[in-house]
C-alpha cells in the first residue's frame, strides 16, 4: 500500500488519506451460515474506501472441505477459507498433513452452534396434546427400517395418546448427498443407542431402500417431503423446521427430560446459555475440544452432553477451516481475513446469529485469539479497524471500515428492515386489540340447500353473543365448497374457508390432495330426501327403479309405454305422449343421489357412471336445467314432465310425486315416508350397519344411504356434512371457538331450524356420531369456548363467551311478529266460508269477498312494511359501475 504525491505533514501524521488498497478473499462450504456471511461481507465492502471483494460460495460442508483440501488440482487450496458444520473428516485431515499429498497444517475456529431436530407430519389430532415422543433407540429403529409403522407397539408404549390408522407406514425422509445434518443424526444415534444403530455417523449413509424411505436433495427437499407427505418423519436444521411451522418430535436428553429444540433454545441457564449453547459450554468443561488447534478434530461432537435438564442432545458446531500457515497471503489479504473472523466471533457478529436461526458460541469456546497467535503470518498484517463514531482524518484512512459509509442497496435494505419491524410491531398491536375487542370472523361455503338455515342460525348467534361475531356462509354448491375447503396448488392448498359444507362426502380426488399432515373430519348435520316429481295432470304415478332408469336412459320415451302402463294400470294419457325429462346441467348432489340410487338398484339398465354430473341423453325430450329453480319451473310449467328435486322443494309447490318402492317392498312417496320418520330411520340404519367409517378423518367418499332397510324408509336419502379441518391449533382462538359453537348450535338445533327449512333432523344415534366427530377436532389449547344460555344464569350469563337466548335484536323480534300475523291471516283465509251466489252483482254485502279483499290488502301492507323495514335496516352496498349491475356469477345450487 503506497501513498504517492502526499504532503509530508500528512505522511508524518501516519495516515494515508488518498491511496486505497485492492484486496479480495473467497470462501466456500456449508450453506447454513451463507446469508450471515453475505451480510457481513457486503457491510465490509460498503463501509470501506478500499476496493474489497469478498465472496462465499454455499456448496455444503463436504464440498467446502474438498475445496479447502484441493485434492483434484494436485492438492491446491481453492479457497481462502472453508466452513462446515462438522470438523474436517479424518481421511481429509490425513491427506492434508501428509507431506506426499497436501503437506500443510490447518486449524479449526468454532463460530456458531446449531440444533438438528426431528420433525414429522403425523396429524396433530392423532398425536394428542402431549406431542410425539421418540427415545434414541426408537429413532434408531425407525431410521434404520427396523420399525416401519406408526402403530408399532414400541412407539405406542411411549405415546399413549397416539391414535393412527392400523398399519400406517412411517414415511422416512433422508438426504441423498453428504450433509452435516445427516452426520449429526448418525453421530447422535451412534452415541445414544449403538445397539440399535449400525448405519454409522458420517455425512453420507447407505439407507434402506424399502417403500417407506424417500431420498431427498438438500434441506429444501426435506422440507418439501415433510410438508407434502402425510405420516412423514425427517431431520432438519432446527431453524428450517421452525420457520415452516412443522411439528417437532420430543427427544429425551441425558438427564431424562423430554423436550423440543424450540423449548431448549428458549431456555436460559444461570450463565445465560440456552439449551444449545449449554452443550458447547459442557463440551469445553469436559475437554471435548483438543488443546492444540492444528490437530485432528474429527472426533469432536456435542451429542448428548450431560449438563442441565434443558440441554438439547443434537448440537452441531460450525467451523472456519483455515490454513495454519497463511504467510503466502499478502499483508492486506491476511488482514482482511482476520478482520472478517474477528467480526464473526466478536460481540456484533455473535449477536447477529439468532437472526439467522443460529446460536452464538459460549465464551469458553471462543479461542480465536489464541488460535491466531499460533498461525504463521506474513511479515506484516494490514490492520483493519472499525469507525463507529466519527474520527476526523483517521476515519478516511485506508483499512478503515466505517459505519459512516454505506451503499444505497445496504441502506435501502436497512430501511426495509426498519419498516418491516415497525409493521410487525403495529400488526402485533392490532392483533392484540382485535383479539380483545375486534370482530370474530367465521366464514363457510358450500351446498346451497342449507343456506337459509345457516343464515338464520348465524344471524341469531351474532345477535345473542356479546362478542362481536361476523359469520358468513357463501352458497356455491357442494363441489365448490369442497374445492374452496381443500384449496389449490397456487395457494399451497390452504383453505379459503373456515369450514365447508356439502350434501355428499368429500370427493376422493380432493381428499387425497390434502397436504401432508392435514386431516379433515366429516360431521353430518342433516338428512334430506331426493324425490321424483311429475306433472302428469290429475294422475298418481308409481315407478320402480329399473323403469326410472329406462326413462332417464332414454329407453322409455312415452307415458303410454307398455312398461309404464304395466306399473300404472289406471294411468290415462294421450296416445304417444312424450315424457319430458328434466336433468341438472351442472354438478349437483341431487344428481349424485339420484344416479347413485339407479346405479345401485338397476345397474343392468342404468349403465352410465353415477356422480354429481352425468352424461345424460341429448334427445329432444331431455331438458338440461341449471339449478333447482329451473327444475321447479319445468315441472310447474310443462305438462307430462318428470325430474328429481330435493323433496322439500317439490312438497312446497305441491308437485305430483312418483311413489318409489323401498327395500322392504313399501311403495310410497317421500312425503309419506318423511311423515313416518322414514328419512331419519335411514340414518339410524346407516349407523347400525357401520355405513359411516369409525375413523371420522378417513376417506368417506363411498358413504351413501341408498335403499336402506325399514318398512317406511325412503330409498334416496342424502346426508349433509360439515367439512372441518381436524387440526385447528393454528386457527385464531376466537374463530376456532366460534366454529365449534356454530357446529354445536346446528347439531343441537334448539331453535328447531332444521325442519323449518325442509331438512330432517338427525336421529339420536346419528347425532351422537356427529358429536363424536366434533370431539376429535383438536382446538387451540388456549381457546375459551363459547357457551349457550337458555335459562337465566345470573352473573355468568354476562360473560364475554356466552351466547344467550336472553339477548335479542329488534329485527328478530319484528320478523317473528310479522310471521305470526301472516300465519293468523292465512288461517283466516283458509277458514273463510265460500261466497254464496249473489242475486245482484253490485250488492254491497256480497258475502265474504270484502273480508277476503281486506285480508289480501292487509297481507300486501304487511309485505310492503317488511320490505320497507329490510330496506331501511340493510347495510348500504358499495356502488357498482353501471355496466356491472344486473350481472350474475354462476353460483350453482346443489
PyMOL commands that set and color helices and strands:
alter all, ss='L'
color gray80, all
select helices_A, chain A and resi 8-12+34-47+61-69+90-97+124-127+136-143+153-158+180-192+218-228+238-243+261-266+277-285+331-345+347-356+363-365+368-374+394-396+408-437+451-464+478-486+489-491+508-511+545-553+562-567+589-601+627-637+647-652+670-675+678-688+733-748+753-756+764-775+796-798+810-831+849-873+882-884
alter helices_A, ss='H'
color red, helices_A
select strands_A, chain A and resi 22-29+51-58+81-84+106-120+171-175+213-216+232-237+247-248+251-252+258-259+315-323+385-387+400-402+440-446+469-475+499-502+520-534+541-542+580-584+622-625+641-646+656-661+667-668+705-706+716-725+787-789+802-804
alter strands_A, ss='S'
color yellow, strands_A
deselect
rebuild
show_as cartoon
